[in-house]
Amino acid sequence: MAATIGLMEAFDESVEPWTTYIERFEHFVEANCIDADKKVPVLLSVIGGKTYENMLRSLIAPDKPREKSFKQITDTLQQHFSPKPLIIAERFRFHRRSQEESESVTQYVAVLRGLSEHCEFGGHLDDALRYRFVCGLKSEATQKRLLTETTLTFQRAVELAVSMETASREAHQLSGSLTVNALSLSKTKTADKCKRCGEDNHSDEDLV
């Protein structure tokens, strides 16, 4: 018997959502070349006793899990664990999300992409992402720069914002280094002053 590729743990909704679990299961099936007619018994074997006994059997009673198709089982558990979200609520969350103070541009982009997953923007996804991205940026300077672009795409907006964020961070670091060097130089000059006359370039011993 060939060795199994990967590992499918029992489903635990406190660890991951059902949608992610079944997505991983599909990868597991493909990686191990499991035939379509074996997907149901394999799934029932790996989801764990809690999900099988307390959820699935109760949800499809009086039928037995093995009598159902793979799609019927996954749809039943999907509806139980992750019912289809309301589009208006998902879009509301998407459109009110702005970049947080401690969030980088790339982190903000990742959050917006995640929030857009159930918004069903379809072919207007890039437009929606561009609009929310520009409106939600914490940097007014970056916003103003992006608003000067006549043909701004979402990708272009992200590239410009990342570039400006990087430039701002490096300028801040450079400014900090210059300040430290200036303070160090100032201390050196102060240490060289004569304690008697206050002049530079000699010590009080030179006046003896």
C-alpha positions as CSV (number, residue, x, y, z in Angstrom):
1,M,0.0,0.0,0.0
2,A,1.4,3.4,-1.0
3,A,2.2,5.9,1.7
4,T,-0.4,8.6,2.2
5,I,0.6,12.1,1.1
6,G,-0.3,14.7,3.7
7,L,-2.6,14.4,6.7
8,M,-6.2,15.2,7.2
9,E,-7.0,16.0,10.9
10,A,-10.5,15.7,12.3
11,F,-12.6,18.9,11.6
12,D,-12.4,21.4,14.4
13,E,-14.4,24.6,13.8
14,S,-12.3,26.4,16.5
15,V,-9.2,25.9,14.3
16,E,-10.5,26.6,10.8
17,P,-13.8,27.2,9.0
18,W,-15.5,24.3,7.2
19,T,-14.9,25.9,3.8
20,T,-11.1,25.8,4.4
21,Y,-11.3,22.3,5.7
22,I,-13.1,20.9,2.7
23,E,-10.8,22.8,0.4
24,R,-7.9,21.1,2.0
25,F,-9.7,17.7,1.7
26,E,-10.0,18.2,-2.0
27,H,-6.3,18.8,-2.2
28,F,-5.7,15.7,-0.1
29,V,-7.9,13.6,-2.5
30,E,-6.1,14.9,-5.5
31,A,-2.6,14.4,-4.0
32,N,-3.5,10.8,-3.1
33,C,-5.3,9.9,-6.4
34,I,-8.5,8.9,-4.5
35,D,-11.3,7.8,-6.9
36,A,-14.5,9.8,-6.9
37,D,-16.5,6.9,-5.5
38,K,-14.1,6.7,-2.5
39,K,-14.5,10.4,-1.5
40,V,-17.5,9.8,0.7
41,P,-16.0,7.0,2.9
42,V,-12.7,8.8,3.1
43,L,-14.4,12.0,4.2
44,L,-16.5,10.2,6.8
45,S,-13.4,8.5,8.1
46,V,-11.4,11.7,8.6
47,I,-13.9,14.4,9.8
48,G,-13.9,13.0,13.3
49,G,-16.5,11.5,15.6
50,K,-17.8,14.8,16.9
51,T,-18.7,16.1,13.4
52,Y,-19.9,12.7,12.2
53,E,-22.1,11.8,15.2
54,N,-23.2,15.1,16.7
55,M,-23.6,17.1,13.5
56,L,-23.9,15.1,10.2
57,R,-26.0,12.1,11.4
58,S,-28.4,14.5,13.2
59,L,-28.7,16.8,10.2
60,I,-29.6,14.1,7.7
61,A,-31.5,11.7,10.0
62,P,-33.2,9.3,9.4
63,D,-30.9,8.8,6.4
64,K,-27.4,7.4,6.9
65,P,-24.3,9.5,5.9
66,R,-23.0,6.7,3.6
67,E,-26.3,6.9,1.6
68,K,-25.6,10.5,0.6
69,S,-23.4,11.8,-2.2
70,F,-20.2,13.8,-1.5
71,K,-22.0,17.0,-2.6
72,Q,-25.0,16.4,-0.4
73,I,-22.8,15.8,2.7
74,T,-20.5,18.8,2.1
75,D,-23.5,21.1,1.3
76,T,-25.3,20.0,4.5
77,L,-22.2,20.7,6.6
78,Q,-21.5,23.9,4.8
79,Q,-25.0,25.2,5.5
80,H,-24.6,24.2,9.2
81,F,-21.1,25.5,9.8
82,S,-20.8,28.3,7.3
83,P,-24.2,29.4,6.0
84,K,-24.0,31.7,2.9
85,P,-23.4,35.2,4.2
86,L,-25.7,38.1,3.3
87,I,-24.2,40.1,0.4
88,I,-25.3,43.5,1.8
89,A,-23.7,42.8,5.2
90,E,-20.5,41.6,3.5
91,R,-20.3,44.7,1.4
92,F,-21.1,46.9,4.3
93,R,-18.1,45.4,6.2
94,F,-15.9,45.8,3.1
95,H,-16.8,49.5,2.4
96,R,-16.3,50.6,6.0
97,R,-12.8,49.0,6.4
98,S,-10.0,51.6,6.4
99,Q,-6.3,51.1,6.9
100,E,-5.4,50.8,10.6
101,E,-2.6,52.9,12.1
102,S,-0.2,49.9,12.6
103,E,-1.1,48.3,9.2
104,S,1.2,48.4,6.2
105,V,-0.2,48.9,2.7
106,T,0.3,45.2,1.7
107,Q,-1.4,44.1,4.9
108,Y,-4.3,46.4,4.2
109,V,-4.6,45.0,0.6
110,A,-4.7,41.5,2.0
111,V,-7.5,42.4,4.4
112,L,-9.6,44.0,1.6
113,R,-9.1,41.0,-0.7
114,G,-10.3,38.8,2.2
115,L,-13.3,40.9,2.9
116,S,-14.3,41.0,-0.8
117,E,-14.5,37.2,-1.0
118,H,-18.3,37.0,-0.3
119,C,-19.3,40.4,-1.8
120,E,-19.9,39.0,-5.2
121,F,-18.5,42.0,-7.1
122,G,-18.0,39.8,-10.1
123,G,-16.4,41.8,-13.0
124,H,-16.3,44.9,-10.9
125,L,-14.0,43.5,-8.2
126,D,-11.0,45.6,-9.2
127,D,-13.0,48.8,-9.3
128,A,-14.4,48.1,-5.8
129,L,-11.0,47.3,-4.4
130,R,-9.5,50.4,-6.0
131,Y,-12.2,52.6,-4.6
132,R,-12.1,51.2,-1.1
133,F,-8.3,51.1,-1.1
134,V,-7.8,54.8,-2.0
135,C,-10.6,56.0,0.3
136,G,-9.3,53.9,3.2
137,L,-5.6,54.8,3.1
138,K,-4.3,56.5,6.3
139,S,-1.8,58.7,4.4
140,E,-3.5,61.8,3.0
141,A,-0.3,62.5,1.0
142,T,-0.7,59.1,-0.7
143,Q,-4.4,59.6,-1.3
144,K,-3.7,63.0,-3.0
145,R,-1.0,61.4,-5.2
146,L,-3.3,58.6,-6.3
147,L,-6.2,61.0,-7.1
148,T,-4.0,62.8,-9.6
149,E,-3.9,59.6,-11.7
150,T,-6.3,59.8,-14.6
151,T,-6.3,56.1,-15.4
152,L,-5.7,54.5,-12.0
153,T,-6.1,50.8,-11.8
154,F,-6.1,48.9,-8.5
155,Q,-2.7,47.3,-9.2
156,R,-1.2,50.7,-10.1
157,A,-2.7,52.2,-6.9
158,V,-1.1,49.5,-4.8
159,E,2.3,49.9,-6.5
160,L,2.3,53.7,-6.0
161,A,1.2,53.4,-2.3
162,V,3.8,50.8,-1.5
163,S,6.5,52.9,-3.2
164,M,5.5,56.0,-1.2
165,E,5.3,54.1,2.0
166,T,8.8,52.7,1.5
167,A,10.2,56.1,0.6
168,S,8.6,57.6,3.7
169,R,9.9,54.9,6.0
170,E,13.5,55.2,4.6
171,A,13.4,59.0,4.9
172,H,12.3,58.7,8.5
173,Q,15.1,56.2,9.2
174,L,17.6,58.5,7.5
175,S,16.4,61.5,9.5
176,G,16.8,59.5,12.7
177,S,20.3,58.5,11.8
178,L,21.2,62.2,11.0
179,T,19.8,63.3,14.3
180,V,21.8,60.7,16.2
181,N,25.0,61.7,14.4
182,A,24.3,65.4,15.1
183,L,23.8,64.8,18.8
184,S,27.0,62.7,18.9
185,L,29.0,65.4,17.2
186,S,27.5,68.0,19.5
187,K,28.5,66.0,22.6
188,T,32.0,65.6,21.2
189,K,32.4,69.3,20.7
190,T,31.0,70.1,24.1
191,A,33.6,67.7,25.7
192,D,36.4,69.5,23.9
193,K,35.6,72.9,25.4
194,C,38.0,74.4,27.9
195,K,36.6,74.3,31.4
196,R,38.2,77.7,32.3
197,C,37.6,79.9,29.3
198,G,34.9,78.0,27.4
199,E,36.9,78.1,24.1
200,D,37.3,75.1,21.8
201,N,40.3,73.1,20.8
202,H,42.2,73.2,24.0
203,S,41.8,72.0,27.6
204,D,42.2,73.8,30.9
205,E,45.6,72.1,31.2
206,D,46.9,74.2,28.3
207,L,46.4,77.4,30.3
208,V,48.7,76.3,33.2
